[in-house]
Amino acid sequence: MSITQGLIGGRDGLYTRSHALRLYRHLMRAAEKMPTQNRVDYIKRKTRLQFGEARNVTDPKQLETLFIVGETNLDSVLVQATHLTEVMNIDWEGLYRKRLTKSARQKAIEEDAPF
């Protein structure tokens, strides 16, 4: 089940302009959750481009496909934002120092070990 299931899609496969605007706004807001300005800008630029390319699509089947892709993209952005924020908040220097300390301790133990 998707994060956005039922949030955007039209009833009975009918998608309206308001559905498209709602999906667009959700994607733009989700972009703001990214941990770096570079990622925020990339997602907003990609969203504008893709919505601009789809502006004149009228075929119902093609619209449905575009909405499914858009909703999937929204799910992906939300998951990536959470994951990248967690990864970027890790104290990498602290982990590296602990690893060096552990390695130094291990080396000292090995040097004192009788063979």
Summary of the structure (lengths in Angstrom):
residues: 115
radius of gyration: 23.3
end to end distance: 59.1
largest distance: 79.9
contacts: 271
relative contact order: 0.14
helix: 74%
strand: 0%
